Amino acid sequence: MEKLELEEMLALLAVERPGRMLTVDRQRDEPYLVPVSFVLLAGSIYFYTEPGRKLTALRDAPQQVGFEVDGHDGYVAWSILASGHFAEVRSPVERAAATAGLLTKYRGSAVAPIWARSGGSLASFVRNLTAAEMGTLRITRLSGRRWR
């Protein structure tokens, strides 16, 4: 097993999908792990979410958030772990940049964000973005490993 360098971790986070968000569900007193469509921008992970268990858990424990993405290429596998602080994205400029990044990253993908899971069109997804919540994981720790 070998450590991944920062540049390689950032390159993998830029293209791999989806990731897994880990937080603490304080209402049920248990960990809560969910897949998310994400984009990495300026050292933070951005994602959209609907109101519900994930958003409640993130709001209740904003400083206890983890993120994981992994992959493999033949006989070589890798995993990246991040931890940090959750924040809701309210700035229109920040939301627009993250939305553009998500749309670019997932365009044409079989693993697409909310619009593909809901059976709606990309156009309806874009129209309904104001109803969705955007969050970010401000990364404070990042580590990665590769093994053969």
C-alpha positions as CSV (number, residue, x, y, z in Angstrom):
1,M,0.0,0.0,0.0
2,E,1.3,3.5,-0.8
3,K,0.1,7.0,0.0
4,L,-1.3,9.1,-2.8
5,E,0.2,12.5,-3.3
6,L,-2.0,15.6,-3.0
7,E,-2.0,16.4,-6.7
8,E,-3.1,12.8,-7.6
9,M,-5.9,12.9,-5.0
10,L,-7.2,16.2,-6.4
11,A,-7.1,14.8,-9.9
12,L,-9.1,11.8,-8.9
13,L,-11.6,13.8,-7.0
14,A,-12.1,16.0,-10.1
15,V,-13.2,13.0,-12.2
16,E,-14.5,10.2,-10.0
17,R,-18.2,9.8,-9.1
18,P,-20.1,9.3,-7.0
19,G,-18.7,9.8,-3.5
20,R,-20.1,8.9,0.0
21,M,-20.9,11.4,2.7
22,L,-20.6,10.3,6.3
23,T,-22.1,12.2,9.2
24,V,-23.7,11.4,12.6
25,D,-27.5,11.1,12.8
26,R,-28.0,12.4,16.3
27,Q,-31.7,11.7,16.3
28,R,-31.0,7.9,15.8
29,D,-27.6,8.0,17.5
30,E,-25.8,6.3,14.6
31,P,-23.5,7.0,11.7
32,Y,-25.3,7.9,8.5
33,L,-23.5,7.2,5.1
34,V,-25.1,8.2,1.8
35,P,-23.9,8.5,-1.8
36,V,-23.7,12.0,-3.3
37,S,-23.0,13.5,-6.6
38,F,-20.3,16.0,-6.0
39,V,-17.8,18.4,-7.5
40,L,-14.5,19.6,-6.0
41,L,-13.9,23.4,-6.3
42,A,-11.3,25.4,-4.6
43,G,-10.5,22.7,-2.1
44,S,-14.1,22.1,-1.0
45,I,-16.7,19.4,-2.0
46,Y,-20.0,20.7,-3.2
47,F,-23.3,18.8,-3.5
48,Y,-27.0,19.4,-3.8
49,T,-29.5,17.7,-1.4
50,E,-33.2,17.7,-0.8
51,P,-34.5,18.4,2.7
52,G,-34.5,15.2,4.8
53,R,-32.4,12.9,7.0
54,K,-29.0,13.8,5.3
55,L,-29.5,17.5,5.6
56,T,-30.8,17.3,9.1
57,A,-27.8,15.2,10.2
58,L,-25.4,17.5,8.5
59,R,-27.0,20.6,10.2
60,D,-27.0,18.8,13.6
61,A,-23.3,17.7,13.4
62,P,-21.6,20.1,10.9
63,Q,-18.1,19.4,12.3
64,Q,-18.4,15.7,12.2
65,V,-18.5,15.0,8.4
66,G,-16.5,12.6,6.4
67,F,-16.3,11.9,2.7
68,E,-15.0,8.9,0.7
69,V,-14.5,8.1,-3.0
70,D,-12.7,5.0,-4.4
71,G,-12.0,3.3,-7.6
72,H,-9.9,0.8,-9.4
73,D,-8.2,0.2,-12.7
74,G,-7.5,-3.4,-13.3
75,Y,-5.4,-4.7,-10.4
76,V,-4.8,-1.3,-8.9
77,A,-7.3,0.1,-6.4
78,W,-7.4,3.4,-4.5
79,S,-9.4,5.3,-1.8
80,I,-9.5,8.9,-0.8
81,L,-10.8,10.0,2.6
82,A,-11.7,13.6,3.5
83,S,-13.0,15.2,6.7
84,G,-14.1,18.7,7.4
85,H,-16.9,21.0,8.2
86,F,-20.3,21.2,6.5
87,A,-21.7,24.6,5.5
88,E,-24.8,25.5,3.6
89,V,-24.1,27.5,0.5
90,R,-26.1,30.7,0.3
91,S,-23.9,32.9,-1.9
92,P,-25.4,33.1,-5.4
93,V,-21.9,33.4,-6.9
94,E,-20.7,30.3,-5.1
95,R,-23.9,28.4,-6.0
96,A,-23.6,29.3,-9.6
97,A,-19.9,28.1,-9.8
98,A,-20.7,24.8,-8.0
99,T,-23.8,24.2,-10.2
100,A,-21.8,24.8,-13.4
101,G,-19.1,22.4,-12.1
102,L,-21.7,19.7,-11.3
103,L,-23.4,20.0,-14.6
104,T,-20.1,19.8,-16.5
105,K,-18.9,16.8,-14.4
106,Y,-22.0,14.8,-14.7
107,R,-23.2,15.7,-18.2
108,G,-23.9,12.5,-20.1
109,S,-23.1,10.3,-17.1
110,A,-25.0,7.2,-16.1
111,V,-24.3,8.3,-12.5
112,A,-26.0,11.7,-12.6
113,P,-27.3,14.0,-9.9
114,I,-30.8,14.5,-8.8
115,W,-32.4,15.0,-12.3
116,A,-31.6,11.4,-13.4
117,R,-32.8,9.8,-10.2
118,S,-36.0,11.6,-10.3
119,G,-36.7,10.8,-13.9
120,G,-36.9,14.5,-14.8
121,S,-35.1,16.4,-17.5
122,L,-31.9,18.4,-17.2
123,A,-34.0,21.5,-18.0
124,S,-36.4,20.8,-15.1
125,F,-33.5,20.2,-12.8
126,V,-31.9,23.5,-13.6
127,R,-35.3,25.3,-13.1
128,N,-35.7,23.6,-9.7
129,L,-32.3,24.3,-8.3
130,T,-33.6,27.1,-6.1
131,A,-35.7,24.7,-4.2
132,A,-32.8,22.3,-3.5
133,E,-30.3,22.9,-0.8
134,M,-26.6,23.2,-1.7
135,G,-24.0,22.1,0.8
136,T,-20.2,22.0,1.0
137,L,-17.7,20.1,2.9
138,R,-14.8,22.5,3.7
139,I,-12.0,19.9,3.7
140,T,-9.6,20.1,6.7
141,R,-8.0,16.7,6.2
142,L,-7.4,14.6,3.1
143,S,-5.6,11.3,2.7
144,G,-5.4,8.7,0.0
145,R,-4.0,5.2,-0.5
146,R,-3.4,2.9,-3.5
147,W,-2.9,-0.8,-3.4
148,R,-2.2,-3.6,-5.9
